[in-house]
Amino acid sequence: MRGQVLSAREVNGLTLVSLAGEFDVGDRPLLRRALEPSSAATRPDIALDLRHVEFMDCAVVGTLLGISTSVRSAGGCLRLSGLREGPMRLLRVCRLDEVLCVHDTVLSATAAECGLHRARARRDQGMTPTIPRQPARRSATPV
């Protein structure tokens, strides 16, 4: 079944969009239109219910990254929920499950504040990058 938008509505001040079917490069315009914030939403956050999405390709993941960047620049968070095994595997292979806020349930994804985003921000603030020191090189010939 081709990708389709099941619904788009406001929940807890954010926009919740439910999708179904199979999404590929041809569905990028549909996704961009569907993932616009609801006029009723009071927060820039967008929650995406993917429970009924059977397949998505890398082009769709790229579109989600672009939308996530736009939402973050507006002070919000793109929250994905209900990922099936195939789409979740794609996110993990690309290590995007560490970048995007991936929730197990729609309820968690539509909470007033994104617990994952908040926890990740706290973790990142507490971490200071360290540069590993290279061991001194030893000469191969005895001196």
SVG drawing of the C-alpha trace seen along z (x, -y; Angstrom):
<svg xmlns="http://www.w3.org/2000/svg" viewBox="-7 -29 79 35">
<polyline fill="none" stroke="black" stroke-width="0.4" points="0.0,0.0 1.3,-3.4 2.2,-5.8 -0.7,-7.9 -1.5,-10.3 -4.2,-8.9 -4.6,-11.9 -3.1,-15.2 -4.3,-16.8 -3.2,-18.8 -2.5,-16.8 -1.1,-18.5 -0.2,-21.6 1.9,-19.7 1.0,-18.3 0.4,-14.6 0.6,-13.0 -0.3,-9.4 1.1,-7.7 0.5,-4.2 1.8,-2.2 5.1,-2.2 7.1,-5.4 9.8,-6.0 11.5,-8.9 8.3,-9.7 6.5,-10.4 8.8,-13.2 6.5,-16.0 3.6,-14.3 5.7,-14.1 6.8,-17.7 3.2,-18.9 1.9,-16.5 4.5,-17.4 3.7,-21.1 2.7,-22.2 -1.0,-22.2 -2.6,-25.7 -4.2,-24.6 -0.8,-23.6 0.8,-26.0 4.1,-24.2 6.5,-23.7 6.9,-20.0 5.7,-17.4 5.0,-13.8 4.9,-11.2 2.9,-8.0 4.6,-5.3 2.8,-2.2 1.2,-1.5 4.3,-2.3 5.6,1.0 8.5,-0.4 10.5,-3.6 13.7,-4.2 16.7,-6.3 15.2,-9.2 12.4,-9.3 14.9,-9.2 16.7,-12.2 13.4,-14.0 12.7,-13.3 16.2,-14.7 15.5,-17.9 12.1,-18.3 13.8,-17.6 16.3,-20.3 13.5,-22.8 11.5,-21.8 14.5,-22.2 15.4,-25.6 11.8,-26.7 12.6,-25.4 10.7,-22.1 11.4,-18.4 10.4,-15.8 9.2,-12.8 8.9,-9.4 6.9,-6.6 5.7,-3.1 8.5,-2.2 8.2,1.4 11.3,3.6 12.3,2.6 12.1,-1.2 13.7,-1.0 16.6,1.1 17.2,-1.6 17.4,-4.3 19.8,-2.1 22.0,-1.3 22.3,-5.0 22.7,-5.7 19.8,-8.1 18.1,-6.6 20.8,-8.6 19.9,-11.8 16.1,-11.7 13.8,-11.3 12.4,-7.8 9.6,-6.8 8.0,-3.4 4.5,-4.7 2.4,-7.5 1.5,-8.5 5.2,-9.0 5.7,-10.9 2.9,-13.3 3.8,-14.1 4.0,-17.9 7.8,-17.7 10.0,-15.2 11.7,-13.2 14.2,-11.8 15.1,-15.2 15.5,-16.7 17.6,-13.8 19.8,-13.9 20.4,-17.6 21.3,-17.2 23.7,-14.4 25.3,-16.4 25.8,-19.4 27.5,-17.3 29.9,-15.8 33.1,-17.5 34.9,-16.2 38.3,-14.8 41.0,-14.2 42.7,-10.9 46.4,-11.2 48.7,-9.3 51.3,-7.2 54.9,-8.3 56.4,-6.4 59.3,-4.2 62.1,-3.7 62.2,-0.3 66.0,-0.2 67.7,-0.1 69.7,-3.2"/>
</svg>
